[in-house]
Amino acid sequence: MPAAEPAGGTQQGSGSPDVAALIPLVRRIVTARVPDQATADDLVQETLARVLAASGRLESGTLEPYAIVTARNVVTSLWRDQDRQRRHQHRVVDLRPPEAPDEDVLVQEDRAAIAQALSRLSDREREILLAHEVAGRDTRSLAAELGSTAGAVAAQLNRSRARLRVEYLLAAERIEPPTEQCRPVLLAISGGDRRRQRDVDAARHLLECEACGRLSEPLMGRGRTRDDEVRVPVRKDADVVAARHVARELATRLDFSPTDLTLIATAVSELARNIVRFADVGEIVVELLEAPRRGIKVVARDAGPGIDDLDRALLDGYSTYRGLGLGLPGARRLMDEFGIASESGRGTTVTMIKWRDEP
């Protein structure tokens, strides 16, 4: 809520600044100490109210110093009140976490999902997996018993684990795969088999199938600790804002200039808008590059109709909707590197890079 200006905008004494003119100064002092925007607005309002009330008693030239001291005191009072509430919270609130009433139900559902997932494995897969994970048998002893090799048993275990993860998610989410392609795609993702993912056209399937797109997230995120890559599904206008925000946040880590941050955010917005307008569904992948140069890489892919005439689409000023008017050529001009691949009926992939100007 913006701070109110004093009625009539009267001058507070000869040569002293108007109270309204103090708003930027007071706001800078408060926002530097209070990150929450709503709280900061309230404190600015309170500070101005106090300054206005005291203005008639102040000498000429003292209004600004008084506003500075008042703003600091208002913030200090807020901190003191918050600290008091924190120290006395135990008197009125039981801080012990309550027992979840459905905890037993959740445990039972989880066990049922695991049992169902195990039942969907073959007898051989289930026996080897349980012998290794539960009984603690190593791959060498299992290989000797099965007349195989330790490497073959290890590969079998990896495939069984990948399938178990998929079947567990399906059972836990109570989802029946809507198409015959769903399980092969999820298995390829769970096992991290990139060649198999290409064979089953996993990237396109994930964009088209909402169920697999949701289930793929925990499968792809398994064991990942990277925070330098973020994927943003793009289906509606709100996702355009989310993609722009993610790109700007990641680029900030590399200390891009404010101008470059704006260029990156604008280019990402244009690609995300293209997905929403022309393809209905897609994703934006934003990745930080650290070596050999520092920069930010943006990949926008969709499963839309594709672009029949790439040369025309890359002409300056070409746009088929009323957006910012930049389109693909504008995005290309804003970034340092730009590449596009499109196939009719199979979608479009755009790759852009903005390099950090090193001192």
DAGI-V513964 format. One record per helix or strand of 2 or more residues. SS is the DSSP state (a for helix, b for strand). FROM is the first residue (numbers start at 1). TO is the last residue. Records with the same first field share a line. If there is no record, write none. Layout:
SS = FROM-TO / FROM-TO
//
This chain:
a = 7-9 / 19-31 / 37-57 / 63-92 / 103-119 / 123-133 / 139-146 / 150-173 / 181-190 / 194-199 / 202-208 / 210-220 / 237-253 / 258-279 / 310-313 / 327-334
b = 229-234 / 282-289 / 295-302 / 337-343 / 347-355
//
